[in-house]
Amino acid sequence: MHTRIFIVCLLVLAGACKEAPKQDEMPAEAAQQPPMDDLDRLAAAHGYGNWKDVSEIRFTFNVDRDTSHYERSWIWNPAENRVTRITATDTLTFLRSAVDSTLMDADAGFVNDKYWLLAPYQWMWDRNSFEWEMEEGAQAPISGKIMPKLTIVYGNEGGYTPGDAYDFYIGEDSLVAEWVFRRGNQPEPNLAATWEGYQTKNGLKISTMHQNPQGFKLYFTNVEVE
């Protein structure tokens, strides 16, 4: 099952500089590594190389709309794929490998919220489930700046929202700066929002604020990575 959103309706390689080995001294396993493509490079910029060290991630998903506020919190153990949802009215823990009809709403909520939090990581986890292309320069929907654009279109089968498309506008730091969601790969956007408020948590670069001039505001609090 690939994973994606929508509501109602993310390794800087910071190593010490050292002299590179000569070509004939390169380890055999390094020589066999395939070259990085744009998905690899952009995911790495968001800290994906550190994901292997994550044992637990906790976060609260918030949406403000007009005068209303909605939130729910999650605790995720990736190794076991065990999820705990905490709301104002209840706490629910389940294994994603054992989701049945009684847990689908909770699981769909987790899928949605996790995609907002970790979309550049989902590129790596889902890459066999979508087609993608990079455009060298396109006008971003909110700032109007010309940026590289990564377009991802999911397949028409599987997941909670098959066939959806996402346009990611990439800043000079190789981090997502804005994005657009297009339901069913329709030409017109259903929602555009910023990616800002980046925080680094245990090596992961996570955008904690998404908003637009129309008053949409979705953000994350209490983000902790172990």
C-alpha positions, 0 to 999 in steps of 0.5 A: 500500500502506498501512502498519501494525503488529503485532509478534510476533504520530508541528510544534509551530508555533513561529513568531515572533508577528506581526500577522496581515494583514487579510482583504483582504491575505491571499495568494490561495494562503493563502485557498485552503487547506482548513481543518485537521481533527483529523488535520491538527491532531494530526499537526502537533502531532507535528511533521509539518510538518517531515517535508518536510525529512527526508532520512534517519531512523535508529532501533533498534527494541527489545522486552523480554519477560520476560528476553529482548531483541530489537532491529533497526535501520533506516536509511530514505531517504524520498525514494528509499524505500530501507531498510536493516535491520541485525540481529545476523546480517545487513544488508539494503538494499532499495527498497520499490518493488521488494519481491518475495516474498524481501523481504516479511518484511523489508518487513513488519518495517519497516512494523511498526516504522515505524508504532510510531515514526511513527503520527501521520505515517502518518495523513497518508500513509494517510488515503485507506486508513482511516475515522476519528472523534474522540470528545470524551472516553473512558477511557484504558486504562492511566491511566484518565484521560478523554481525546479518542480518535481511532479509525482503522479500515483498509480490508479490502484492501491492506497486510500487516494489512488491517481492523485498528483503532487507538484513540489517546488524546490528551493535553492537549498534543495528543500521543498518550499511550496507544493500543490495537490491535484486530486486525480491528476486533474490540471487545476490545483485543489490546494497549494501551500508553503513548506516552511518552519523547517526544524532538524530533529535527530538529523531529519529536516522537517517542515512544520508549517504549511499555509497559503494566502487563502487562510489555510494553515496546517502545522506540526507541534511536539515533533520529537524523533528518537 
